[in-house]
């Protein structure tokens, strides 16, 4: 699986030796609770909005430990203040999904030797299958 945030590759896929680890998709609907004075029951109303949260980890191999450290240090800054489409491409099927207007709400980066590991939390609306 390859994952792109706009033009930025978060997961390079099989050919790069990168696959998402602990890939999780959480869909949450916006529900409003209504109650009346002296009413015996409250009523749930689905407002039709869907928030999708994606969470995953990825390990990236670098040429040296120093390169891995520098990547871990600057990676979160590269993603701040960006809002873009998140594209997920299945491998080998090339089935493509898109999370429009997504935001990286959190990224945690660590380095160990020449490997950096990143834990992403990304938020957007509904995930849609891309036709084509």
C-alpha positions in Angstrom: 0.0 0.0 0.0 1.2 3.5 -0.9 0.0 6.6 0.9 0.4 10.1 -0.3 -0.5 13.4 1.5 -0.8 15.7 -1.5 2.7 15.4 -3.2 4.3 14.0 0.0 4.9 10.3 0.1 4.1 9.0 3.6 4.4 5.3 2.7 6.4 4.4 -0.4 5.0 0.9 -0.9 6.5 -2.5 -1.7 9.2 -1.2 -4.1 10.5 1.0 -1.3 10.2 -1.6 1.4 7.6 0.5 3.2 4.2 -0.8 4.3 1.8 0.7 6.8 1.9 -1.0 10.3 -1.2 -1.1 12.6 -3.3 0.6 9.9 -6.6 1.7 11.5 -9.6 3.5 10.1 -12.1 5.0 12.5 -15.4 6.5 11.1 -17.5 8.6 13.3 -20.9 10.1 12.5 -22.1 13.4 14.0 -25.1 12.6 16.2 -27.2 15.2 18.0 -29.2 14.1 21.0 -32.7 15.8 21.3 -34.8 15.7 24.5 -38.0 17.4 25.4 -39.2 18.9 28.7 -41.0 16.1 30.6 -40.1 13.7 27.8 -39.6 10.1 28.7 -36.9 9.4 26.0 -34.2 11.3 24.2 -34.0 11.0 20.4 -30.8 10.5 18.4 -30.6 12.5 15.2 -27.9 11.7 12.6 -26.7 14.9 11.1 -25.2 13.2 8.1 -21.6 14.3 8.7 -18.8 11.7 8.8 -15.4 12.2 10.2 -12.7 9.6 9.2 -9.6 9.2 11.2 -6.7 7.1 9.9 -3.8 6.0 12.1 -0.7 4.0 11.0 3.0 3.6 11.5 5.7 3.3 8.9 9.4 2.5 9.0 11.7 4.2 6.5 15.3 3.1 5.9 17.9 5.8 5.3 21.5 5.8 4.1 23.0 6.7 7.5 21.9 7.2 11.1 22.5 10.9 10.8 20.1 11.1 7.8 17.4 9.2 9.7 17.8 11.6 12.7 17.5 14.7 10.5 14.4 13.2 8.7 12.8 12.5 12.1 13.6 16.0 13.4 12.1 17.9 10.4 9.3 15.6 9.2 6.5 16.9 11.5 7.4 20.5 10.4 7.0 19.6 6.8 3.4 18.5 7.4 2.2 21.4 9.6 -0.4 23.8 8.3 -1.1 21.6 5.3 -4.5 20.5 4.2 -4.5 18.2 1.2 -6.1 15.1 -0.3 -4.8 11.9 1.2 -4.5 9.2 -1.5 -4.2 5.5 -0.6 -3.2 3.1 -3.4 -3.5 -0.7 -2.9 -0.8 -3.0 -4.1 -0.7 -4.8 -6.4 -4.4 -4.0 -7.4 -3.8 -0.2 -7.7 -7.3 0.3 -6.2 -7.2 4.0 -5.1 -9.1 5.7 -2.3 -9.1 9.4 -1.5 -9.7 11.3 1.8 -10.4 14.8 0.5 -9.2 17.9 2.4 -7.4 15.9 5.1 -5.2 17.2 7.8 -2.3 15.5 9.6 -3.4 16.0 13.2 -0.4 14.4 14.8 2.9 12.8 13.7 5.4 11.2 16.1 8.8 10.4 14.7 11.7 8.4 16.2 15.0 7.2 14.8 17.0 4.2 15.7 20.2 3.7 13.7 19.5 4.3 10.0 15.8 3.7 10.4 13.1 6.3 11.2 9.7 5.4 12.3 6.6 7.6 12.1 3.2 7.3 13.7 0.5 9.4 11.9 -3.0 10.5 12.9 -4.9 12.0 9.9 -8.4 13.4 9.9 -10.8 14.1 7.1 -14.3 13.5 5.8 -15.5 10.4 4.0 -13.1 8.1 2.2 -14.1 7.6 -1.5 -13.1 5.1 -4.1 -11.5 6.8 -7.0 -12.8 5.8 -10.4 -10.5 5.4 -13.2 
